[in-house]
């Protein structure tokens, strides 16, 4: 049986690429799409699409990519190692290349050709790859293409950690809080990718001669490629122009000598072998709930921890912030700082002013959190308070005898233990966000789901995947492996919830004995809206905990209580918080905030 057509499928960590080459090795068909971690379904879809191209004619076929080996084994089809596939494509299509830089979803490669050939590839860390870019883009409330558009308008570059996405998030959050523009941060992210590739992957060996830039990120993000060219100080004639750079690994796979000749009927005959479980470790004992009665009892118990609510429109008291005299919540606003924290604060405060009925006024305003000093100085808040004490003050409203407060946010975690009403021990995460919620959020976004939707999936899990207790960067690879092996989404969601809380308790806090936390534990932070995280914590500790219904607002609620208590000492005195008309004239630039409405023309420079 002879064949002129050649088919290569590259199944990567985030995308699946398919190419069909004719007898002259020209591309007849190509497909590039994200598989959203549902590899069996994506592969089935791609193979069915081939029918319209190859018909009944035989063709050469092979699989490649980081997720391709297991699939190839199960389907009893040939597999080509992706580095070999990339080299094959380069030698056949762009033989003038001296150095190849290829970035994928979680893989990064540098290949040196010529007299001293060598290849270098990243290991378990996905820093400086497409997944890294996706995560950083999410922080700026955009996607990879949006990040590229922002970078094109940038004026400066900041230093951002490139070795690990967790550290990079910390740097970006600090820049956002300091008022750096989204455009400048976007370009800085791309520069971090360049630094990671040149500094940590090349490890001193020069990237020189004729250089080809391949892979999805370097094909679809021209600003990223531009950062490489400028950083390497390359001449235009040394940049190898490449058509279809995102498909090179798939093309090399199709051109490989390892391909097998078959027809479409033979290809799909055992396609169902790609479905189902690959034997990944699971444990029924890790199930969140063994029956619906347990689940309903869990929901009912946590539904009791609610803060008192009031109607702002009907409130006529002399002292009002976000709460009334009885500490009842009258107004809340919760959301991302969207890369411009002060802009968001101003918008939210103006929203409060618009909701306030005539005859009421702000009696006290207190700021807390990362932006405490910025808000206090720029908006003339009455005071600021460290977030630890604000969180503790809020926890006391739900449990006066509280012995431990554990707060897990998107990137930060803090735990403080209380004895006789005094905070005795405080544990904070530092550069690493292991055990925090940003991992869950980013993973959910990758599936085009909200964190809440993703968390709800865990409620159906009976055999959660044991993902271990590693740093979130490595845990991401473990999740990808579970997906490659066919684990159900519900089991992965439950497993992630378990890993997040185990990381917090045993890696960050280094808890030796659960008795250290006492008998009255209050948990808070947006991460604990995830019932899988909450339930796993109760199971690990062997006791019930209190999760307030405003878990994500506890810092602000505690600050409001402190402001109320402070304002009680100065009856009838209004807060110094800028009025609505002053906020309307507030000018914000990338590194400074100027108020033109308070009469002092104050300037807060970051």
N, C-alpha and C positions, 0 to 999 in steps of 0.2 A: 504494500500500500504506500503510495507516494503522496507527498503533500507540498504545496508551495506556501500555504499560510502558516504564520507563526503567532501563537497567543501566549502572552505573559500576564500574570496577575500578581500584583504586589500588595500583600495584606499587611499594612503597617499598624502602628499602635492606635492611630486615630482615623486613618483613611484607607480606602481600597482603590487601587488603580489598575485598570485593565487596558491592554493595547492589543491590537491585531495588526500584524505586518504582512505586506504582500511579498511577492517573489523578489522584489527589488529592495526589501526592507523599509519600505515606506509605510507610514501609518494609515491604515484603512479605517480604523475605529479606535477611539480612546474614551475612557470614562474615568473621572476623578470625583470621588464623593466621600464624605465622612460616613463611617459606619456606626457612629454613636454607640460603640461597644457591643452592638448586636451583630457580631461577625457572621454567624451562620446565616442570618437573614440577608445581610448585605451580599454575601457570597452567592447565595441562591439567586438573588436579583440580578447580579452581574452575569452569572452563567446563563440565565434565561435570556438575557439581552444578546448574548453571543449567537443565539440561534438565528437571529435576523441577519447576522454577518457571515457566518460560516456555512449555514445551511447544512447539507448532508456531506459536504466535502471533508476529508480528513485534514488534520492540522497538527503542527507541533505544539506541545503544551507543557507548561511548568508553572509552579508557584514559587513565590519568594516573599520576603518581608519578615519582620519580627514576629508576626502572628501566623506566618504561613507554614512553618514547619509542622506544628501539631495538626493543622488542617490537612496538609499533604500526607502525613502518615495515616490519618484516619481514612482518607479517600484513596490511599494507595496510589498516589500520584507523585511525580518527580518534584524535588525541591532544590532550588538554587540559592546558595547563601547570598545575602543581599550585597555584601561587599564585592563578591565575585561578579554579581550581576551588574553592579554599577561600573566596575572596571571594564567589563565586556562592552557595555554601551559606549563608554568614553573612548576606548581604543577603536571601535568601529565607526563612530559618528564624528568624534572630535579628536582625532589622533594628535593634534598639535598641542594638546593640554599637557602642562607640566605638573599642575596641582589641581586637585578637585576638592571643593568644599561642598558638602551635601548636608542639609538640615531636614529632618523629618519631624513627625509628631513628637516623638520622645527620643529619637536617635540623632546623633551628630557624627559625621565622618570627615576625616581629611585623608586624602590619598595622594601620595607623592609618586610620580612616574619618573621615568628617565633612568639615570645610572644607579641611583640608590632608591629603588622603590620601597615604599612603606605605607602602611595604612594605620590610622588611629581612629578609635571609636569610643564614644562615651560608655560608661558602665551603667550602674543602677540609678544614677541621678539624671534627671531630665532637665537640669538647668541649662539654659541657652538653647532650647529647642522650641518646636512649635507649641508644645504644651505649655512651656514657660511663657511664651508670648500670649497665648490664650488667657492664662491666669492673670497676667499683668493687665491685659486689656479689660478684663472683667472688673478690676479695681477702678478703672476709669469709666465704667459703665458703657463700654463699647465692645466691639469684636476686633479681630485681627485687622480687617480692612479699615475699620474706623481708626485703629491705632496708627495705621500707615498714613491715613489722611491727616491725622493730627500732627504726626511727625514732620510732614511736608511743610508745615507752617511754623515750626519751632525756631527759636532764636538762640537757645543755649542748651548745653548738656550738663546734667548733674551726674555725680557718681552714684551708681546703684550696684549693690552686690550682684554678682553674676554667677557665682558658684552654685547658689541654691535659691530656688524660688521663694522659700520661706523668708530668708533674709532680705531678698529683694522686696517682698511685700512690706516688710518693716520700713525699709528705706523710702519706698513710695508713699506709704502712709504718712511718714514724717514730712515729706515734701508737700503732700497735699495739705496737711495741717498748717504748714508754714506759708501756704498761698502760692506755691509754684504753679505755673500754668499747665494745663493738661497737655498742651502741645509740646512743651519742653520735657515733660515727664515721658511722653510717648517716644520722643527721639532718644531720650536717655535709656529707655528700655531696650531699644534696638542697639544702642552702643554697648549695653551690658551683654547682649548676645554676642556681639563682635569680640568683646573682651574675654568672654568665656571661651570662645572658639580659639582665639589667637593665644591667650595666656595659658589656659588650662588643658586644651586639647592638643594644640601644636607643641606646647611645652618647649618653646625655645627654637624649634626648627622653623626656619623662615618659610612663609608662604609667598612664593615668588615665581617668576616666569609667566607663562600663559596660564591664567587661572580660570577655571570654570566653576560657576556657582549653580548648584543643582538642588532639587528638592522643592516641596511646596512653598515653604516660607520664603525662600530666595527667588522663587518664580513669581509669586503673587504679591509680594511686599517689596516693591522697588526701593522704598526708603531704607529697608534693611540692607539690601544689596549695596545701596549707595554708601551706607556707613562702612561696610567692608572695604569698598574701593577707596574711600577717602582715608580710612585709618591705615590701610596698607600702602597708601600713596602710590597707587597703581596708575600707569599710563593707559589711556583708552585702548591702545593697540594690544595690550596684554590681557584685556578682559575678553574671554572667549564668549562670543555670542552664541547662545544656545536656544534652539527652538524645542519646546516641549520638555523643559528642564525638570518639571515635576514628575515626568513619566520615565526618567532614565533607568531607574531600577527595574521597572516592569519591562522596558525595552530590552535591557540586558538579559533579563530572564528569558524573553522570547527568543533571543539570539543565542542562547546558551547551547552547548553540546549535550546538556543533560536533559533536554526536552524529550517527551515521549509522543509518538504519533498515535492519535486516536480520533474518533469522530464524536459528534455531539452526543449521540445516544450512549456511547460508552462513558462519556464524561459525567453525565447526570445519573447514570445507573445506580451509583452508590452515594448519591448526594446526601441522602438522609443520615449518612454516617457522620456528617459534620454537625448534626444536631445533638442535643442532650448533654449530659454531664460528662466531664473528663476525669472524674474521680477526685476532685479537689476535696481537701479535708473539711468536713462539716460535722457538727455535733448537735444532736437533738436537745442536749442538756442546755444549750445556749439559747434555745427558743425563748422569745420574750414572754409569750403567753401560751399556756398549754390548752386553754379553752376560752370560749367567749366570756364566761363568767369572770375569769381573772381579768380580762381586758376591761369589762364594764366596771368592775370594782376599782380598777386603777383609774379610769376616767372619772368616776364619781368622787373618789377621794381627793384627787387634785383639783376638781371643780370647786372645792370648798375654799380654797385659798385665794379669795378675791378681795380687792381693795374697794372701798366704798366709792360710789360714783355720784356725781351731781350734775345739774343742768346749768351751764354757764349763762345761758340766755335769761334764766330766771334769778340769777344771783345778784344781790344788791348790797353785799357786805363791803366794808371799808378796806379790807385787805384781800388781795387776790393775786396769785401768780398762776400756777397751773392747778392749784388746789385751793379749797376754801378753808374756813375757820376750823372745820372738823377733819381736816386732812383728806377730804374727799376729792377725787380727781374731777376737774371741771373741763380740762382741755389737754389733749396730747397730740403730739406730732412725732412720728418716728420714721426715719429713713436714712439712706446713705448720704454721706457728705458730698458725693458726686465729684470729688476732686476739687471742690471749692467750699471748704467748711464754713467760712464766714458768710458767704453768699447764702448758704442754706439756712444758717442761724437767723440772718436778717429776715429772710422770707418767712420763716416759721414764727418769729416774734411779731412780724407784721400781721400774720394770720391770726395770732392770738388777739392783737389789738382790734382787728376787724370783728372778731367773735364776741368781744366784751360789750355788754349792754351799757347804755348811757348811765352815768352815775357811779361806775366802778373805776378803779384805778389799780395799778401795780404797786403793792406796798413793799415788796422786797424781791430782789432777783439775785440769785447765786449761781455761779458757773462751776462746772466740774468736768473731769475727763481730760483727754489729751489737749483739747482746745481751751482749757480753763483760763489761762493767762491772756490768750488772744481775745476771747469774748469779754472778759472782765475789763481789759484796757480799752478795747475798741468800742464796745457798746455801753460802757459805764455801768456795768453791773455793780451791785453793792459790795459783793465779796466773792471770793473763790474758795473752794474746799477740795482737798485731795479726794480722788474718787473712792479710795478705800473707805474713808470715814462716811462718805455719802452713801455708799452701798450698805455699810453696817447700820447706819441710821434707818434706812428703809427696811432692812431685814428685821429690826426690832419691832416694827409695826405689825409684822406677821407672826413673830415669835419672840416675845420679850426675853425668854430664857435661852435664846439662840447660843449655841456653843461653837458653831462653825458656819462660815459663809463661803461658798464656792461659786465664783462668777466666771463663766466661760463665754467669751465673746467671739468675734470673728477671727482675730489674730492674737488676742491677749487673754491671759488667764490669771486670776488671783484667788488665793485662798487665805483666809485669816481665821485663826482660832481665838475664841473668846473665853476668858475665865473671870468670873465674878464681875462681869460687865466691862472688862477691859480687854482690848486687843493685845494678845501676847505674842503671837507668831504670825508673820505674813510671808507667804510664798508667792512669788511672781515669776511668770515666764519672762525670759529675756530676749535674746535674738531669735530663738526658735519658737514657732507657733504650734509645736506638737500638742495634740489634745485640744485644739481649738476648732471653731466652726467653719473657717474659711475653706477647709478641704471639702466639707460637705457641700457648701455653696457652689464651689467651682465644679465639683463633680456633677451636681444637679444641673447646672447651666450647660455642661457638656452634653447632657441628655435632653436639653430643651425643656427642663422641668423646673418648677420652683423648689426651693429647699423643703417646703411643707409637703409638696406632692411626692418628692423623693422619700421623705421621712415616713409618709403614710404607707409606702410600699412595704416597709419593714414589718408592719402589723400582720402581714400575711405569711411571714417567714416561719417555717418549722425547723429548718436546719441551717442556721446562719453560718456564713463562711468565717472561718477563723483567720483573720488577717494579721494577727500578731500585734505587737506593741512597739512598732518602730516609728521613726520620724515620718511625718506626713509625706515627705518627698518619696521615701522608699515605700511607704504604704501605698502610694499611688501606683507604683509598679506592681505591687502585690494585687491590687484591685484589677489592674489590667490583665494580669495573669489569670485571675479568677474568671474574668469575662472571656478570655480566650478559651478557657476550659469549659465554658458553657454554663457557669453558675447563674441561677435565676436572679433577676434584679432585686426581688424581695430579700433574698438571702444575703446579697451584697450590701443592701441598705442596712440590714440589721447588723451585719458584721462591721460596717463602718462605724455605726453608733457605738458598738462595743469597743472598738479600737480607740475611738476618740476619748472615751471616758477612761479607759485603761492607761492611755498615754498621759492624761491629766493627773490621775491619781498616783500612778506608779513610776512614771518617767519624770514628769515635771515636779510633782510634789514629793516624790520618793517616799510614799507612804509605806510604813512598815507594818502598822497595825491599825485596822479601821477604828479601834477604840480611841485612837488619838483625836478623832473628830468630835467625840462626844455624842450625846443622844439627840440633840436638837440641831439638825442641819438644814440650812436654807440654801437652795440653789437658785441661781439667777443668770442673766445673760441670754442673748438671743438663741444661743445654741441649745438651751434647755427647752425651747419650744418643740424641739425634736423629741417625740415621745420615746423613740428608740434609745436615745442617749439617757433620758431620764430613767427609763425602766432598767437599762443596763446598770446604771449607778446603784439603784435600789437593790438589784440582785447581787452586785459585787459587795456592797456594804452589808447586806443581810438585814436592812432596816428601811423603813419609810423615810422619805425626806419631804420637805415643803418646797413646792415650786409656786411662787405667786403668779397670778394671772397676768401680771405686768412684768414678767421676768426680764424682758428686754429693756424696760424703762426704769429699773430700780435705781440706777445712779441718778437719773433726773428726778425721780420721786423723792429720794433721800435729800437731794439738794433743795427741792421745793420745801420740804419739811424744815430743814435748817433755816431757809430764808423766812419761813413763817414764824419760827421761834425767835429769830433775830428781830423781825419787824414788830413783834409783840412788845419789845423793849422801847419802841419809839412810836406810840399810838398816833394815828392820824398823819404820820409823815409818809410822804410818797417815796418810792424808789428813785434812785438816780438813773435808772435805765433810760436810754434815749427814747424819746417819744416817737410816734409813728411818722410825724412830718420830718424828723431828723433822719430817720432810717431811709425815707424816700429819697433823700439827697446824698446818701452814703456812696462814696466812690471807692471801688475796689480795683486795684491793679495787681499785677502778678506777685509783687513782693511787698506791697504796702497797702494800708487801708486808711483812707482819709474821710473824716466826717465833716461835712459842711453845714450841718444843721444844728449843732449844739452851741454855736456861738464862739467856741474856742478854736475851731479849725484844727482839731487834734490830729496827729499823724502817728500811726503805729507802724513802725518799720520792722519787717521780719528779717 
